[in-house]
């Protein structure tokens, strides 16, 4: 009988990384932090990214090389879902073009939501063997000059859970401990977290709760056999937990704070991805999520690569550090930039039209003519090939996973965009066909004819009057 566990793993971190020294340079006068500059950088979203778009990218990374038709359910864990009353997981599933019979669930409410979702998926896999895609992402914001501003990071991680012989990590044991220990909170109407004193959180929270849960999960397993202890929180907290449980100090890895910051509900899964990328077959891994209690999962690495995509290591390596503190504030919505009169247009979404073309817009489907093979977007009754012009001969074809090359482009410094210039143009698709599309994550002067691009799911625009946001796909350079 096959075991259950993690079949594949994926990750996504925004390309932008703000050096922490830039935060101190800008805000040290107010926070009294001039003495000594913190090391490393934190990840932060571009203006057109949020928890949902990051979740889509992590899920695509996780599903690379896998048949998506086998996924039976999707859970999207976050404390920063962009919609309070809309199925955020449903938008992710739509962007991935998963089955309409898929079960979708939003998990929220606490920082261990990602580990909780993973634990539930493992339980379900042991019952029915079905695949669950667990995605966790957070885009938390903090007040300028606060400790959280430097500590937080934006990011996402995903795990495909199921049963079978080809596992990256196999389920061994678990434990859960409920406790309404409030180390921090954010009210329903609040923008920012309110956190309490660190030493109290460590002593009365982590060290009082987590060792109990870890020991319960390990049961008769010798703690000294644990090779990787992955704890949601600072490395010094993890080291204290390891000591309390009897796990070797060398089992505690770096917490990735210097590379990207604390990515919230996604962070334990990012640590898990990093551990699986290094683990040897047979290594015991303990993953512990913390937040008004503790969820612990014990896994055994199978010695198989966890991802055919970039994973945690590739996502960390893709970052580009910068010191543009004001851009960071603008992207986080912490400064109100005047984008001019052209930005005053009404961005109301026509929901009936959006529903009729939802597969085209969210999953990025075009059409391919059965008569001549021409690919076009959007799908239409008539073929755009002037030699063909056949009617009603198009079959749906997904374009999101295709590569392309820039055929024409424009850098428009007059059009409204939150990251000038507005770059758009024609992209020639791999295998034929063209799409006219916006570009993202391109610097002025970076676009060029022949540039290799891929497609990413991003925010199209915001409807400030009604509080709605639209999503679509954009082209971005293919980078190693």
C-alpha positions as a printed Julia matrix, in Angstrom:
480×3 Matrix{Float64}:
   0.0    0.0     0.0
   1.31   3.41   -0.95
   1.99   6.06    1.68
   0.61   9.57    1.78
   2.55  12.79    1.85
   3.86  15.64   -0.26
   4.13  14.86   -3.96
   5.43  18.21   -5.11
   6.33  21.63   -3.76
   6.36  25.14   -5.2
   7.24  28.64   -4.06
   7.08  32.24   -5.15
   8.74  35.37   -3.83
   8.35  38.76   -5.5
  11.36  39.88   -7.48
  11.6   43.11   -5.47
  13.7   43.03   -2.26
  14.13  46.16   -0.15
  17.44  46.42    1.7
  16.76  46.9     5.4
  19.51  49.49    5.6
  17.36  51.69    3.32
  14.53  51.52    5.85
  16.86  52.72    8.59
  18.26  55.47    6.38
  14.73  56.7     5.72
  13.08  56.19    9.1
  15.9   55.9    11.65
  15.4   59.51   12.71
  11.91  58.63   13.99
  12.55  55.16   15.36
  15.9   55.87   17.0
  17.6   53.09   15.06
  20.67  54.84   13.7
  23.09  52.7    15.71
  23.9   49.67   13.59
  22.18  48.72   10.36
  20.29  45.44    9.98
  21.51  43.0     7.36
  19.75  41.56    4.37
  16.57  42.5     2.55
  12.87  41.83    2.69
  10.65  40.8    -0.21
   7.78  43.03   -1.28
   5.11  42.93   -3.93
   5.04  44.97   -7.1
   2.0   47.24   -7.38
   0.12  44.57   -9.35
   0.78  41.7    -6.94
  -1.13  40.54   -3.88
  -1.6   37.35   -1.88
  -3.81  35.9    -4.62
  -1.42  36.51   -7.53
   1.47  35.11   -5.47
  -0.63  32.04   -4.66
  -1.21  31.43   -8.37
   2.53  31.61   -9.11
   3.44  29.26   -6.24
   0.76  26.83   -7.37
   2.01  26.89  -10.97
   5.5   26.15   -9.67
   4.18  23.27   -7.59
   2.18  21.76  -10.46
   5.04  21.98  -12.95
   5.26  18.59  -14.66
   2.08  17.29  -12.98
  -1.3   16.43  -14.46
  -3.68  19.03  -13.04
  -6.78  16.91  -13.69
  -6.07  14.79  -10.6
  -6.35  17.67   -8.13
  -9.58  17.17   -6.15
  -9.44  20.15   -3.79
  -7.62  23.44   -3.29
  -7.08  25.29   -0.02
  -5.77  28.86   -0.04
  -4.47  29.93    3.39
  -3.79  33.6     4.07
  -4.4   36.36    6.6
  -4.42  38.9     3.75
  -6.92  37.52    1.23
  -7.81  40.39   -1.11
 -11.54  39.6    -0.79
 -13.38  39.26    2.52
 -16.48  37.87    0.81
 -15.47  36.1    -2.38
 -13.91  32.67   -2.73
 -10.26  33.61   -3.16
  -9.35  29.95   -3.63
 -11.9   29.84   -6.45
 -10.03  32.61   -8.32
  -6.77  30.69   -7.9
  -8.44  27.52   -9.22
  -9.89  29.44  -12.16
  -6.49  30.89  -13.06
  -5.01  27.38  -12.99
  -7.94  26.02  -15.06
  -8.61  23.27  -12.54
 -11.74  21.11  -12.67
 -15.09  22.77  -11.96
 -15.88  19.9    -9.59
 -12.92  20.96   -7.45
 -13.55  21.74   -3.78
 -12.2   25.18   -2.89
 -11.64  26.55    0.61
 -10.17  29.74    2.05
  -8.2   29.19    5.25
  -7.56  32.22    7.46
  -7.62  33.65   10.96
  -4.15  32.84   12.29
  -0.52  32.49   11.28
  -0.51  28.69   11.42
  -3.24  28.54    8.76
  -0.77  27.22    6.18
   0.42  24.34    8.38
  -3.17  23.66    9.46
  -4.23  23.37    5.82
  -1.33  21.01    5.13
  -2.27  18.89    8.13
  -5.9   18.64    7.0
  -4.81  17.72    3.47
  -2.61  14.92    4.81
  -5.51  13.61    6.89
  -7.84  13.63    3.89
  -5.26  11.9     1.7
  -5.04   9.06    4.21
  -8.81   8.67    4.08
  -9.54   8.82    0.35
  -6.13   9.15   -1.36
  -7.25  12.23   -3.29
  -4.94  15.08   -4.18
  -5.17  18.43   -2.43
  -3.31  21.53   -3.52
  -2.4   23.57   -0.44
  -1.38  27.16   -1.14
  -0.31  29.72    1.47
   0.47  33.38    0.8
   0.62  36.63    2.72
   1.1   40.28    1.83
   1.14  41.92    5.24
   1.78  45.64    5.58
   3.18  47.52    8.55
   3.47  51.09    9.73
   6.44  53.04    8.4
   9.39  52.85   10.77
   8.0   49.92   12.75
   9.91  46.77   13.6
   7.38  44.81   11.56
   8.17  46.83    8.44
  11.69  45.42    8.45
  10.75  41.94    9.65
   7.81  41.17    7.35
   8.19  39.85    3.81
   5.76  38.93    1.03
   5.67  35.46   -0.43
   3.83  32.23   -1.17
   4.35  28.47   -1.05
   2.36  25.48   -2.29
   2.34  21.73   -1.67
   0.57  19.01   -3.64
  -0.57  16.39   -1.16
  -1.72  12.9    -2.05
  -0.99   9.17   -2.01
   1.36   7.2    -4.21
   4.87   5.88   -4.68
   6.47   9.12   -5.87
   6.57  11.24   -2.75
   9.05  13.92   -1.79
   8.12  13.43    1.87
   5.93  10.85    3.58
   3.57  11.49    6.47
   4.72  10.02    9.79
   2.8   11.69   12.63
   1.04  14.84   13.79
  -0.23  16.75   16.79
  -2.33  19.82   17.44
  -2.65  22.04   20.47
  -5.31  24.72   20.81
  -4.56  27.77   22.97
  -5.92  31.3    22.71
  -2.49  32.77   23.42
  -2.54  36.18   21.72
   1.01  37.06   20.68
  -0.36  39.55   18.16
  -3.68  40.34   16.53
  -5.31  42.41   13.83
  -8.91  43.55   14.21
 -11.42  43.11   11.42
 -11.25  46.81   10.52
  -7.53  47.3    11.2
  -4.76  47.62    8.61
  -1.84  46.62   10.8
  -0.94  43.9    13.31
  -0.6   44.79   16.97
   2.21  42.75   18.57
   3.26  42.22   22.16
   6.69  41.97   23.83
   9.0   39.4    22.26
  10.41  37.8    25.42
   6.91  37.18   26.78
   5.88  35.59   23.46
   8.93  33.32   23.52
   8.65  32.23   27.17
   4.89  32.02   27.64
   3.98  31.15   24.08
   6.56  29.17   22.14
   8.32  27.48   25.06
   5.12  26.75   26.94
   3.15  25.38   23.98
   5.33  24.21   21.13
   7.54  21.68   23.0
   4.38  19.95   24.26
   2.97  19.65   20.75
   6.3   18.5    19.24
   6.79  15.83   21.92
   3.24  14.57   21.36
   3.81  14.35   17.62
   7.12  12.52   18.01
   5.66   9.96   20.42
   8.17   7.15   20.71
  10.51   8.68   18.09
  13.86   9.72   19.55
  14.12  13.51   19.29
  17.81  13.18   18.47
  16.85  11.47   15.2
  15.18  14.65   13.89
  17.31  16.15   11.12
  15.23  19.27   10.4
  13.17  21.28   12.91
  11.18  23.93   11.05
   9.52  26.39   13.39
   7.32  29.31   12.45
   9.18  32.22   14.0
  12.7   33.55   14.53
  15.61  31.12   14.51
  16.37  31.92   18.15
  12.87  30.74   19.1
  13.38  27.54   17.12
  16.69  26.94   18.88
  14.99  27.32   22.25
  12.27  24.85   21.24
  14.89  22.36   20.01
  16.72  22.55   23.32
  13.49  22.04   25.28
  12.53  18.98   23.23
  15.99  17.42   23.01
  16.46  17.94   19.27
  20.02  18.59   18.15
  20.91  22.25   17.63
  22.19  21.58   14.11
  18.68  20.49   13.09
  17.53  24.13   13.22
  18.12  25.85    9.84
  18.39  29.55    9.07
  14.99  31.28    9.26
  15.38  33.06    5.87
  14.91  36.43    7.58
  18.0   37.89    5.91
  16.91  36.73    2.46
  13.22  37.62    2.38
  11.77  38.34    5.84
   8.88  36.59    7.58
   6.29  35.76    4.92
   3.49  34.98    7.36
   1.37  31.89    6.78
   3.6   30.92    3.85
   6.81  30.93    5.86
   6.69  27.46    7.44
   6.04  25.96    4.01
   8.92  27.97    2.51
  11.16  26.49    5.22
   9.8   23.05    4.38
  10.64  23.54    0.72
  14.19  24.57    1.59
  14.57  21.53    3.85
  13.27  19.12    1.21
  15.71  20.55   -1.33
  18.59  19.57    0.98
  17.24  16.48    2.77
  18.58  12.99    2.3
  16.3    9.98    1.99
  15.11   8.93    5.44
  15.63  12.32    7.12
  13.0   13.13    9.73
  11.45  16.58    9.38
   9.36  18.29   12.05
   7.25  21.21   10.81
   5.6   23.36   13.51
   3.15  26.19   12.89
   2.38  28.69   15.65
  -0.58  31.02   16.14
  -3.17  30.69   18.91
  -1.95  27.16   19.32
   0.4   24.85   17.51
   0.11  22.35   14.64
   2.96  19.88   14.15
   3.56  17.54   11.22
   6.31  14.91   11.19
   7.5   13.88    7.72
  10.16  11.55    6.38
  12.07  12.73    3.31
  12.18  10.23    0.46
  15.32  11.62   -1.18
  13.42  12.84   -4.22
  13.57  16.39   -5.6
  10.46  18.21   -4.33
   9.91  20.37   -7.39
  10.49  20.54  -11.11
  10.22  24.32  -10.83
  12.14  26.97   -8.94
  11.12  25.94   -5.4
  12.33  27.87   -2.38
  15.96  28.05   -3.48
  15.17  29.37   -6.93
  12.67  31.88   -5.56
  15.21  33.24   -3.1
  17.86  33.52   -5.81
  15.56  35.42   -8.18
  15.37  38.52   -5.97
  16.85  41.88   -6.91
  17.79  44.13   -4.0
  17.06  47.83   -4.12
  16.96  50.86   -1.81
  13.85  52.5    -3.27
  11.98  53.07   -0.02
   9.36  55.41   -1.46
   8.47  52.93   -4.21
   8.13  50.28   -1.5
   5.71  52.53    0.41
   3.73  53.24   -2.77
   3.47  49.54   -3.66
   2.24  48.79   -0.14
  -0.38  51.53   -0.38
   1.22  53.56    2.4
   1.62  56.77    0.39
  -1.07  58.31   -1.8
   0.57  59.13   -5.11
  -1.05  61.59   -7.52
  -1.15  59.73  -10.84
  -2.78  62.63  -12.65
  -6.18  63.31  -14.17
  -6.03  60.28  -16.44
  -6.15  58.07  -13.37
  -9.6   59.44  -12.49
 -11.45  57.26  -15.0
 -14.05  54.82  -13.69
 -12.75  51.25  -13.62
 -16.09  49.57  -13.06
 -16.17  45.9   -14.02
 -19.05  44.69  -16.16
 -19.71  41.51  -14.21
 -22.0   39.84  -16.81
 -19.34  40.27  -19.51
 -16.6   39.17  -17.1
 -18.56  36.0   -16.34
 -19.24  35.22  -19.99
 -15.51  35.47  -20.77
 -14.21  34.27  -17.4
 -12.15  31.42  -18.83
 -10.53  33.73  -21.38
  -9.74  36.41  -18.81
  -8.78  34.42  -15.69
  -7.35  31.22  -17.15
  -6.04  33.0   -20.3
  -7.63  30.86  -22.98
  -7.5   31.78  -26.63
  -8.61  29.92  -29.72
  -6.86  27.72  -32.28
  -8.35  27.32  -35.73
  -8.92  23.7   -36.74
  -8.66  24.68  -40.42
  -5.27  26.44  -40.43
  -3.87  26.07  -36.91
  -3.72  29.81  -36.2
  -3.76  30.74  -32.5
  -5.47  33.96  -31.5
  -6.66  35.86  -28.46
  -9.44  36.32  -27.7
 -11.25  33.31  -29.06
 -13.78  34.43  -31.68
 -16.08  32.97  -34.3
 -13.85  34.11  -37.19
 -10.22  33.09  -37.72
  -7.92  36.13  -37.87
  -5.66  34.52  -40.48
  -6.42  36.56  -43.65
  -5.75  33.51  -45.81
  -8.19  31.37  -43.83
 -11.03  33.47  -42.35
 -12.94  30.29  -41.47
 -15.96  30.57  -39.16
 -16.72  28.46  -36.08
 -13.51  26.43  -36.37
 -11.77  27.43  -33.15
 -10.98  25.18  -30.2
 -10.05  26.63  -26.79
  -6.32  26.62  -26.03
  -4.65  27.79  -22.83
  -1.94  30.38  -23.39
  -0.75  30.89  -19.81
   1.92  28.2   -19.95
   3.23  29.17  -23.38
   6.42  31.13  -23.9
   6.76  33.97  -26.37
   8.99  36.64  -27.86
   8.39  40.36  -28.09
   7.4   41.32  -31.62
   6.62  45.0   -31.02
   6.51  47.11  -27.88
   5.83  50.61  -26.59
   7.17  52.37  -23.49
   4.38  54.82  -22.76
   5.23  57.58  -20.26
   1.81  59.26  -20.62
  -0.51  56.31  -19.93
  -1.59  55.72  -16.33
   0.36  53.03  -14.49
   1.6   52.68  -10.94
   5.05  51.77  -12.24
   5.93  54.09  -15.15
   6.46  53.63  -17.99
   3.47  51.58  -19.11
   4.98  48.9   -21.36
   2.8   46.91  -23.74
   3.02  45.34  -27.16
   2.67  42.3   -29.38
   4.04  38.96  -28.24
   4.6   36.16  -30.74
   3.66  32.87  -29.07
   5.74  29.74  -29.14
   4.17  27.53  -31.81
   2.46  30.44  -33.57
  -0.04  33.17  -32.81
   0.16  36.68  -31.36
  -1.28  38.44  -28.33
  -1.37  42.14  -27.54
  -0.61  42.41  -23.85
   0.82  44.5   -21.01
   4.29  43.82  -19.61
   5.24  43.74  -15.94
   8.47  43.65  -13.93
  10.37  45.43  -16.69
  12.68  48.36  -16.12
  12.8   51.34  -18.5
  14.84  50.29  -21.52
  14.71  46.57  -20.69
  12.11  45.6   -23.3
  13.43  44.78  -26.76
  12.27  43.08  -29.92
  13.0   39.37  -29.62
  13.02  39.39  -25.81
  11.87  36.01  -24.43
   8.83  36.36  -22.16
   6.46  34.22  -20.15
   3.05  35.03  -18.7
   2.14  35.79  -15.1
  -1.18  36.39  -13.34
  -1.4   39.95  -12.01
  -3.77  42.71  -10.94
  -5.09  44.49  -14.02
  -6.53  47.52  -12.22
  -8.41  48.68   -9.14
 -11.97  49.94   -8.92
 -11.55  52.41   -6.09
 -15.22  53.4    -6.05
 -16.56  49.9    -5.44
 -13.46  48.35   -3.86
 -13.08  45.7    -6.56
  -9.92  44.54   -8.31
  -9.58  42.88  -11.68
  -6.94  40.34  -12.65
  -5.43  39.36  -15.97
  -2.23  37.95  -17.41
   0.85  39.98  -18.32
   4.12  39.26  -20.06
   7.38  39.33  -18.1
  10.96  38.62  -19.2
  12.25  35.08  -18.9
  15.12  35.29  -16.42
  17.48  32.54  -15.34
